[in-house]
Amino acid sequence: AAVEERRAALSELVRAHGSLDEAIALLDTGSARLAELDDDGERVERLTREREEAASALDEAAA
């Protein structure tokens, strides 16, 4: 039963995305993009901290 479900899922991917190679390429592209998006949150946090530190340094220099 599990094998049949897996084959059905693969068949659906092939129908939707062309060949099995194209479906795998789409998966790879999507996985890479997801990794980029996950990193964006960390990048935003880091840049926010850097901005706050720069603003503090500017305030201290102006005082």
C-alpha positions in Angstrom: 0.0 0.0 0.0 2.8 2.4 0.9 4.6 1.7 -2.4 1.4 2.3 -4.4 0.8 5.6 -2.6 4.4 6.7 -3.3 4.1 5.7 -7.0 0.8 7.6 -7.2 2.4 10.7 -5.7 5.3 10.5 -8.1 2.9 10.1 -11.1 1.0 13.2 -9.9 4.3 15.1 -9.8 5.2 14.0 -13.3 1.8 15.1 -14.6 2.1 18.5 -12.9 5.7 19.2 -13.7 6.7 17.2 -16.8 9.3 14.6 -16.2 10.5 13.2 -12.9 13.8 15.0 -13.4 11.9 18.3 -13.8 10.0 17.6 -10.6 13.2 16.9 -8.7 14.8 20.1 -10.1 11.7 22.0 -8.9 12.1 20.4 -5.5 15.8 21.4 -5.4 15.0 25.0 -6.4 12.2 25.3 -3.9 14.4 23.9 -1.1 17.1 26.4 -1.9 14.6 29.3 -1.9 13.2 28.2 1.4 16.7 28.1 2.9 17.2 31.7 1.6 13.9 32.8 3.2 14.8 31.2 6.5 18.1 33.0 6.5 16.3 36.3 5.7 14.7 36.3 9.2 18.1 36.0 10.9 19.5 38.6 8.6 16.7 41.1 9.5 17.4 40.5 13.2 21.2 41.0 12.7 20.7 44.2 10.7 18.2 45.5 13.2 20.7 45.0 16.0 23.4 46.7 14.0 21.2 49.7 13.3 20.3 50.0 17.0 24.0 49.8 17.9 24.9 52.5 15.3 22.1 54.7 16.5 23.4 54.4 20.1 27.0 55.2 19.0 25.7 58.2 17.1 23.8 59.4 20.2 26.9 59.0 22.3 29.1 60.9 19.8 26.6 63.7 19.6 26.4 64.1 23.4 
